[in-house]
Amino acid sequence: MALEIIRIPALSDNYIWLVHDKRADKTAVVDPGVAAPVLAELKLRGWKLNAILNTHWHPDHTGGNAELKAETGAVIIAPSGEGTRISGADWLAGGNNRIKVGQHIAQILEVPGHTAGHIAYHFAEDGILFVGDTLFAMGCGRLFEGTAEQMFRNMQLFRTLPPETIVYCAHEYTQANGRFALTVEPDNEALQARMAEVDALREAGEPTVPTTIGAELATNPFLRAETAEILAERRAAKDAF
């Protein structure tokens, strides 16, 4: 039975993801920047929270941890390289680890760059990837603590995944990312078509994520970068865009 995934908008442009295995009646939340909307959604659905999955330490991804743990008893799973920066972490996850949500298994992918210890959760059998702030629709995360070489390796890793893999990123950045992408590849017809769809969705107040690896391979200038140097140039240009 497929995982049920609920999008919870939070703060100015964050998305918190609620992940539920109906058969096992187990629930996890990915990157809860705040607790209140998560608790409300759990109450609405009659679900009990079992685990909190953090991709990195930034407060807009971890700010709800303590309240959720206090209210539900959920365990906090944090990146092994950032455990000291995420208070209350019960278990530290690195690249050799797997975690379970009910009967669904996620491999931990180490994807440093945005932060030094950033991880992603890849539910391979489900074709699902929670990437935090590493990969965005038509974008990638700013290099706050890592290097372009690290981010390029992340992109190369993502390129190996099946194109139908559904990518759950943590922010609604798509429209701004797409406008920058058009400056990189103005003649990319797939990008032009996608931006028309994105503009229509945003005009209607609708979300533009999740995305897929296939869509990103066709339109994302960072996933499409052929070298780390090109990615670095594009990241610097995006930072100033």
C-alpha positions as CSV (number, residue, x, y, z in Angstrom):
1,M,0.0,0.0,0.0
2,A,1.4,3.4,-1.0
3,L,2.5,6.0,1.5
4,E,0.0,8.8,2.0
5,I,1.8,12.2,1.9
6,I,0.2,15.4,3.1
7,R,1.6,18.8,2.2
8,I,1.4,21.3,5.1
9,P,2.2,25.0,4.2
10,A,4.1,26.8,6.9
11,L,5.9,30.0,7.7
12,S,6.3,32.2,4.5
13,D,7.1,29.6,1.9
14,N,8.0,26.3,3.7
15,Y,6.3,22.9,3.1
16,I,6.2,20.4,5.9
17,W,5.5,16.8,4.7
18,L,3.4,14.4,6.7
19,V,4.1,10.7,5.8
20,H,1.6,8.0,6.7
21,D,1.6,4.2,6.3
22,K,-2.1,3.3,6.6
23,R,-1.6,-0.4,7.0
24,A,0.8,-0.1,9.9
25,D,-0.8,3.1,11.2
26,K,2.6,4.8,11.5
27,T,3.3,8.5,10.7
28,A,6.4,10.6,10.3
29,V,6.8,14.3,9.6
30,V,9.6,15.8,7.5
31,D,11.2,19.1,8.5
32,P,8.6,20.6,10.9
33,G,9.6,24.2,11.1
34,V,6.6,24.8,13.4
35,A,4.4,22.4,15.4
36,A,0.9,23.9,15.4
37,P,-0.2,23.0,11.8
38,V,1.3,19.5,12.1
39,L,-0.6,18.9,15.4
40,A,-3.8,20.2,13.7
41,E,-3.4,17.9,10.7
42,L,-2.7,14.9,13.0
43,K,-5.8,15.6,15.0
44,L,-7.9,16.1,11.8
45,R,-6.8,12.7,10.5
46,G,-6.7,10.8,13.7
47,W,-3.0,9.9,13.2
48,K,-0.4,9.5,15.9
49,L,3.1,10.9,15.2
50,N,5.9,8.4,15.6
51,A,8.9,10.1,14.1
52,I,10.3,13.5,13.1
53,L,12.7,13.4,10.1
54,N,15.1,16.3,9.8
55,T,17.1,16.9,6.7
56,H,19.3,19.6,8.2
57,W,19.6,21.9,11.2
58,H,18.1,25.2,10.0
59,P,15.4,26.5,12.4
60,D,12.7,26.7,9.6
61,H,13.1,22.9,9.4
62,T,13.5,22.0,13.1
63,G,11.6,24.7,15.0
64,G,8.7,22.4,15.7
65,N,10.7,19.5,16.9
66,A,10.5,20.1,20.7
67,E,6.8,20.8,20.8
68,L,6.0,17.8,18.6
69,K,8.1,15.5,20.7
70,A,6.6,16.8,23.9
71,E,3.0,16.4,22.6
72,T,3.4,13.1,20.8
73,G,6.5,11.3,22.1
74,A,7.8,11.0,18.5
75,V,11.5,10.3,18.1
76,I,13.7,12.9,16.4
77,I,15.9,11.6,13.6
78,A,18.6,14.0,12.7
79,P,21.6,14.1,10.3
80,S,24.7,12.4,11.9
81,G,26.8,15.4,11.0
82,E,24.5,17.9,12.6
83,G,23.3,16.2,15.8
84,T,24.9,18.8,18.1
85,R,22.9,21.5,16.3
86,I,19.5,19.8,16.6
87,S,18.5,19.6,20.3
88,G,16.7,16.5,21.5
89,A,17.8,14.3,18.6
90,D,17.2,10.6,19.5
91,W,18.9,9.0,16.6
92,L,21.6,10.3,14.2
93,A,21.3,9.1,10.6
94,G,24.1,8.9,8.0
95,G,24.7,7.4,4.6
96,N,24.9,3.8,5.9
97,N,21.6,4.0,7.6
98,R,18.0,3.2,6.8
99,I,14.8,4.3,8.6
100,K,11.3,2.9,8.5
101,V,7.9,4.5,8.4
102,G,5.7,1.5,9.1
103,Q,6.7,-1.0,6.4
104,H,8.3,1.5,4.1
105,I,12.1,1.9,4.1
106,A,14.1,5.0,3.4
107,Q,17.8,5.0,2.6
108,I,19.7,8.0,4.0
109,L,21.6,9.9,1.3
110,E,24.3,12.2,2.4
111,V,23.9,15.4,0.4
112,P,26.1,18.2,1.9
113,G,26.3,21.6,0.4
114,H,23.4,23.7,1.7
115,T,24.6,22.7,5.2
116,A,27.6,20.6,6.1
117,G,25.6,17.5,7.1
118,H,22.5,17.7,5.0
119,I,20.8,14.4,4.3
120,A,17.9,13.2,2.1
121,Y,15.4,10.4,2.7
122,H,15.0,8.1,-0.3
123,F,12.0,5.6,-0.2
124,A,13.3,3.8,-3.3
125,E,10.5,1.2,-3.5
126,D,7.9,3.9,-3.3
127,G,9.8,6.2,-5.8
128,I,9.8,9.0,-3.2
129,L,12.6,11.4,-2.2
130,F,12.6,14.0,0.5
131,V,15.4,16.4,-0.3
132,G,15.0,19.3,2.2
133,D,16.8,22.3,0.7
134,T,19.2,20.4,-1.6
135,L,17.1,20.2,-4.7
136,F,14.3,22.5,-5.6
137,A,11.9,22.6,-8.6
138,M,14.2,24.2,-11.2
139,G,16.7,25.1,-8.5
140,C,19.2,23.9,-5.7
141,G,20.0,25.1,-2.3
142,R,22.3,28.0,-1.5
143,L,25.8,26.9,-0.5
144,F,25.8,28.2,3.0
145,E,28.3,25.6,4.5
146,G,29.4,23.5,1.5
147,T,31.0,23.8,-1.9
148,A,29.9,23.7,-5.5
149,E,31.8,20.5,-5.9
150,Q,29.6,18.9,-3.1
151,M,26.4,20.2,-4.7
152,F,27.5,18.9,-8.1
153,R,28.0,15.4,-6.6
154,N,24.6,15.6,-5.2
155,M,23.2,16.5,-8.6
156,Q,25.0,13.6,-10.1
157,L,23.5,11.3,-7.5
158,F,20.0,12.5,-8.2
159,R,20.5,12.1,-11.9
160,T,21.0,8.3,-11.4
161,L,17.5,8.0,-9.8
162,P,14.5,6.8,-11.9
163,P,12.9,9.8,-13.7
164,E,9.5,9.0,-12.2
165,T,10.9,9.5,-8.7
166,I,8.7,12.1,-6.9
167,V,10.8,14.8,-5.3
168,Y,9.4,16.5,-2.1
169,C,11.4,19.7,-1.5
170,A,10.8,22.1,1.4
171,H,10.0,25.5,-0.2
172,E,7.8,27.1,-2.8
173,Y,10.6,28.6,-4.8
174,T,9.6,27.3,-8.2
175,Q,8.5,30.5,-9.9
176,A,11.6,32.5,-9.0
177,N,13.8,29.5,-9.8
178,G,12.1,29.2,-13.2
179,R,12.6,32.8,-14.1
180,F,16.3,32.4,-13.4
181,A,16.5,29.1,-15.4
182,L,15.1,30.9,-18.4
183,T,18.1,33.3,-18.3
184,V,20.4,30.2,-18.5
185,E,18.4,28.3,-21.2
186,P,16.0,30.8,-22.9
187,D,15.5,28.4,-25.8
188,N,14.6,25.3,-23.7
189,E,11.1,24.5,-24.9
190,A,10.4,22.2,-21.9
191,L,11.4,25.0,-19.6
192,Q,9.2,27.5,-21.4
193,A,6.2,25.1,-21.2
194,R,6.8,24.4,-17.5
195,M,7.0,28.0,-16.6
196,A,3.6,28.6,-18.3
197,E,2.2,25.9,-16.1
198,V,3.9,27.3,-13.0
199,D,2.7,30.8,-13.6
200,A,-0.9,29.5,-14.0
201,L,-0.6,27.5,-10.8
202,R,0.7,30.4,-8.8
203,E,-1.8,32.8,-10.2
204,A,-4.5,30.4,-8.9
205,G,-2.7,30.2,-5.5
206,E,-1.8,26.5,-6.0
207,P,1.4,24.8,-5.1
208,T,4.0,23.7,-7.7
209,V,5.6,20.9,-5.7
210,P,6.3,18.0,-5.5
211,T,8.2,17.6,-8.7
212,T,9.9,14.6,-10.4
213,I,13.5,13.8,-11.3
214,G,12.4,13.6,-14.9
215,A,10.9,17.2,-14.9
216,E,14.1,18.4,-13.3
217,L,16.4,16.7,-15.8
218,A,14.5,18.6,-18.5
219,T,14.4,22.0,-16.8
220,N,16.7,22.5,-13.8
221,P,19.9,24.4,-14.7
222,F,21.7,22.9,-11.7
223,L,20.8,19.3,-12.3
224,R,21.7,19.9,-16.0
225,A,25.1,21.5,-15.2
226,E,27.8,19.5,-16.8
227,T,30.6,20.4,-14.4
228,A,31.0,21.7,-10.9
229,E,32.5,24.9,-12.3
230,I,29.3,25.5,-14.4
231,L,27.2,24.8,-11.3
232,A,29.2,27.3,-9.3
233,E,28.8,30.0,-11.9
234,R,25.1,29.4,-12.0
235,R,24.7,29.3,-8.3
236,A,26.6,32.6,-8.0
237,A,24.4,34.1,-10.7
238,K,21.3,32.9,-9.0
239,D,22.4,34.4,-5.6
240,A,22.6,37.8,-7.3
241,F,19.5,37.4,-9.5
